[in-house]
Amino acid sequence: VYAKEKGYFDELGLDVNLIMFPNGSPENEGLAAEQLDLASNGLASVYSTASGLCDWIAESDSGSITAKVYVRKGSPVLQHKGEISGKPDMYGSADTLKGLTVLGPTSTMEQWIANSYFAKFNLSAGKDYEYLNMDRAAAAQAILTGEGDVFVATDVDYCNMMESNNMVQVANCIEATDTEFQNGFLVRKDILKDRYDDVVLFLRGMYKAAEELQADPDLRNQFALDFYSKNGKPANENDVKTETEIRPFIVPSDYESTEYALGSGLLQVGNFFASIGTIEEDQVANIESAINVNPLQDALGIKVKAATLK
């Protein structure tokens, strides 16, 4: 939105029409119906890449950095800390987690994080604990009224809700999953083939905006606050400031880190979805082949590493 308003796409000769969606599911539908060419998406990107419809071409920010696992204050889970090697701040033990119930929607980031967290203690859903499928908002209300035992909050608002109601964090996403899920951009394969140069220019304009906003927190805070206000999302200055501090935009220099692999979170979530039957096992290979670093490399003039199954 910032790039559009600043005219960066116009400067590059692109006529970009931005359409806002509440989440990734209708974006996937728009891509499949060929009503969208390119989309900014999160975890729902797994489906459009697994189906062979789209390539994953860039990443924008962490979709999981604010995600945390919570239990009630006084839970026996909190009596055990640092039992997993390399995770001194993570709470839990096999004995205290066994038999618990997690509340949350299935085939989502919540389920992936919960599954990964319990798996650290060699516990699996259905056998050692229960994952009860509930809408996110309903699950939050249920956990606060005494139902279930564990809740995964995926954004600042839900984290604040939990922490103001005697819920205690036992793990964050990185502790539970050993990775971050990055939001990013996917493009239909036919568009990439027919309009490759335009896709490259789009990424160039987008990262120009990302660098400017990342370099000036005050600018980002004000722009975000104005954007949320115009689009009906409740937000205050403190929430926006916190988001800026803990959820940086990805900029070109990030890709040059030897540890950065484009699509690593996407591929890991794809593996998990295959393990629970949300997608087919053989579709994971489609996700791997959909991770396409070429547009990004041509847009930014840098070398980018792609995540692989090996």
C-alpha positions in Angstrom: 0.0 0.0 0.0 2.8 2.4 0.9 4.6 1.7 -2.5 1.3 2.3 -4.3 0.6 5.6 -2.5 4.2 6.8 -3.0 3.9 6.1 -6.8 6.8 3.6 -6.9 4.9 1.3 -9.2 3.9 4.1 -11.5 7.5 5.2 -11.7 8.3 1.7 -12.9 5.6 1.7 -15.6 3.2 -0.6 -13.6 -0.5 -0.1 -13.2 -1.1 -2.0 -10.0 -4.6 -2.5 -8.7 -4.6 -3.4 -5.0 -7.5 -5.4 -3.6 -7.8 -6.0 0.2 -8.9 -9.4 1.6 -9.6 -10.4 5.2 -7.4 -13.5 5.0 -5.6 -15.8 2.6 -8.5 -18.1 1.7 -10.3 -15.7 -0.6 -7.0 -14.7 -2.1 -6.4 -18.3 -3.1 -9.9 -18.4 -4.7 -9.1 -15.3 -6.6 -5.8 -16.7 -7.9 -7.5 -20.0 -8.9 -10.3 -18.0 -10.7 -7.6 -16.0 -12.5 -9.0 -12.8 -11.0 -5.7 -12.1 -9.2 -2.2 -12.2 -10.8 -0.1 -11.9 -7.6 -0.9 -12.0 -3.9 0.6 -11.1 -0.6 -0.3 -14.1 1.5 0.6 -16.1 4.6 0.1 -19.7 5.6 -2.7 -20.1 3.1 0.0 -20.0 0.4 0.6 -23.6 1.1 -2.5 -24.6 -0.8 -1.8 -22.5 -4.0 1.8 -23.7 -4.2 0.9 -27.4 -3.4 -1.7 -27.4 -6.1 0.9 -26.3 -8.7 -1.0 -23.0 -9.4 1.6 -20.5 -8.0 5.2 -19.9 -7.4 6.5 -18.5 -4.1 8.8 -15.6 -5.1 9.5 -13.3 -2.1 8.9 -12.8 1.6 7.8 -9.7 3.5 7.6 -10.2 7.2 7.2 -12.8 9.9 3.8 -14.3 10.2 4.7 -16.2 13.3 7.0 -13.9 15.4 4.1 -12.9 17.6 2.8 -16.5 18.0 2.9 -18.0 21.5 1.7 -21.1 23.3 -0.3 -20.5 26.6 -1.5 -22.5 29.6 -3.3 -21.3 32.7 -1.5 -19.8 35.6 -0.9 -22.6 38.1 -0.8 -25.3 35.4 1.6 -28.2 36.2 3.2 -27.6 32.9 4.9 -24.5 34.4 6.7 -26.6 37.0 9.1 -27.9 34.3 11.4 -25.6 32.4 14.3 -26.1 30.1 13.9 -29.9 29.7 14.5 -29.7 26.0 18.1 -29.2 25.0 18.8 -25.8 23.6 15.5 -24.4 24.8 16.2 -23.1 28.4 13.1 -20.8 28.5 10.5 -23.3 27.2 8.2 -24.9 29.7 6.7 -28.3 29.7 7.4 -32.0 30.2 5.9 -35.2 28.7 4.2 -36.1 31.9 2.5 -32.7 32.4 1.5 -32.2 28.8 0.1 -35.7 28.3 -3.7 -35.8 28.3 -4.2 -32.0 27.8 -6.6 -30.5 25.3 -5.6 -27.7 22.8 -8.3 -25.4 21.5 -8.0 -23.9 18.1 -8.8 -24.1 14.3 -7.3 -27.0 12.3 -5.0 -26.8 9.3 -3.7 -23.5 10.6 -0.6 -21.9 12.1 -2.1 -22.7 15.5 -2.3 -26.4 14.8 1.2 -26.5 13.3 2.7 -24.7 16.3 0.8 -26.9 18.8 1.8 -30.1 17.0 5.5 -29.0 16.9 5.5 -28.0 20.6 4.0 -31.3 21.8 6.3 -33.2 19.4 9.3 -31.8 21.2 8.2 -34.0 24.1 7.5 -37.0 21.8 3.7 -36.5 22.1 1.3 -36.8 19.2 -2.3 -35.6 18.7 -5.0 -38.1 19.1 -2.8 -40.5 21.1 -1.2 -38.3 23.8 -3.2 -35.1 23.7 -6.4 -33.8 22.0 -6.5 -30.9 19.5 -10.1 -29.7 19.5 -11.2 -27.9 16.3 -12.7 -24.5 17.1 -12.9 -21.1 15.4 -10.1 -18.9 16.7 -12.3 -16.4 18.5 -14.5 -19.1 20.0 -11.4 -21.0 21.2 -10.1 -17.9 22.9 -13.3 -17.3 24.7 -13.6 -21.0 25.7 -10.1 -21.2 27.1 -10.8 -18.1 29.3 -14.0 -19.6 30.6 -12.3 -22.8 31.8 -12.5 -25.1 28.8 -9.4 -26.9 27.4 -5.9 -26.5 28.6 -3.7 -24.9 25.9 -4.2 -22.0 23.5 -1.9 -20.8 20.7 -2.2 -17.0 20.1 -1.0 -15.9 16.7 -1.1 -12.1 17.0 -0.5 -9.3 19.5 -4.2 -8.9 20.2 -4.7 -12.5 21.3 -1.5 -12.5 23.2 -2.6 -9.4 25.1 -6.0 -11.1 25.8 -4.3 -14.2 27.2 -1.8 -12.4 29.3 -4.5 -10.1 30.9 -6.5 -13.2 31.8 -4.1 -15.3 33.9 -2.6 -17.2 30.9 1.1 -17.8 30.9 3.4 -18.3 27.9 5.2 -21.7 27.8 6.8 -21.4 24.3 7.1 -19.1 21.3 6.9 -20.2 17.7 10.6 -20.5 17.2 11.0 -22.6 20.3 8.2 -24.9 19.2 8.9 -25.2 15.5 12.6 -24.3 15.1 11.7 -21.9 12.3 9.7 -18.8 11.4 6.9 -18.7 9.0 7.3 -15.7 6.7 4.5 -14.0 5.0 5.3 -13.3 1.4 4.3 -13.1 -2.3 3.0 -15.8 -4.6 2.3 -15.4 -8.3 0.4 -17.5 -10.8 2.8 -19.6 -12.9 1.2 -18.4 -16.2 1.6 -14.8 -15.2 5.2 -15.4 -14.2 5.8 -16.9 -17.7 4.0 -14.3 -19.7 4.8 -11.2 -17.6 8.1 -12.0 -15.9 9.6 -8.6 -16.3 6.6 -6.9 -14.7 6.8 -9.3 -11.7 10.5 -8.3 -11.3 9.5 -4.6 -11.4 6.8 -5.2 -8.8 9.3 -6.7 -6.4 11.7 -3.8 -7.0 9.0 -1.3 -6.1 7.9 -3.3 -3.1 11.3 -3.6 -1.6 12.0 0.1 -2.1 9.0 0.7 0.1 10.1 -2.0 2.6 13.6 -0.5 3.0 12.2 3.0 3.6 9.7 1.9 6.2 12.1 -0.4 7.9 14.7 2.4 8.1 12.3 4.9 9.7 10.2 3.4 12.6 8.3 6.6 13.1 7.2 6.7 9.5 6.1 3.1 9.6 4.2 3.6 12.9 2.3 6.6 11.6 1.5 4.9 8.2 0.3 1.7 9.9 -1.8 3.6 12.4 -3.5 5.6 9.6 -3.9 2.5 7.5 -5.6 0.5 10.3 -7.8 3.5 11.2 -9.0 3.8 7.6 -9.7 0.1 7.3 -11.6 -0.4 10.5 -9.0 -2.3 12.5 -8.8 -1.3 16.2 -5.2 -0.2 16.9 -3.5 2.2 19.2 0.0 3.8 19.1 1.5 1.3 21.6 0.2 -1.7 19.6 1.6 -0.4 16.4 4.9 0.5 18.0 5.2 -3.0 19.4 4.4 -4.6 16.0 7.2 -2.5 14.4 9.7 -3.5 17.1 9.0 -7.2 17.0 7.9 -7.7 13.4 10.5 -6.1 11.0 10.0 -6.0 7.3 12.3 -8.2 5.3 14.7 -6.1 3.2 17.3 -7.1 0.6 20.2 -7.5 3.0 18.3 -10.1 5.0 18.4 -12.5 2.0 22.1 -12.2 1.8 22.5 -14.0 5.2 23.9 -17.4 4.8 21.2 -18.7 7.1 18.3 -17.3 5.1 16.5 -19.7 2.8 13.4 -18.5 0.9 10.4 -20.7 1.6 11.8 -22.6 4.6 8.7 -22.0 6.7 6.3 -22.6 3.8 8.0 -26.0 3.1 7.9 -27.0 6.8 4.2 -26.2 7.1 3.6 -28.1 3.9 5.2 -31.1 5.4 3.0 -30.8 8.5 -0.2 -30.4 6.4 0.8 -33.5 4.5 1.3 -35.5 7.7 -2.3 -34.7 8.9 -3.9 -35.2 5.5 -4.7 -31.6 4.7 -2.7 -31.9 1.4 -1.4 -35.1 -0.3 2.1 -36.3 0.5 3.2 -36.0 -3.1 2.1 -32.3 -3.2 5.0 -31.3 -0.9 7.3 -31.7 -3.9 5.1 -29.1 -5.7 5.8 -26.7 -2.8 9.5 -27.2 -3.1 9.5 -26.7 -6.8 7.3 -23.6 -6.4 10.0 -21.8 -4.4 11.4 -19.6 -7.2 14.3 -17.3 -6.4 14.8 -16.0 -9.9 12.4 -13.0 -9.8 13.9 -11.8 -6.5 17.5 -12.2 -7.7 16.7 -10.2 -10.9 14.8 -7.5 -9.0 17.5 -6.9 -6.4 20.7 -8.1 -8.0 21.6 -10.4 -5.2 22.0 -14.2 -4.7 19.1 -15.8 -2.8 19.0 -19.4 -1.5 15.9 -21.5 -1.8 14.7 -23.9 0.9 14.8 -27.6 -0.1 13.4 -30.8 1.3 16.9 -32.2 1.9 
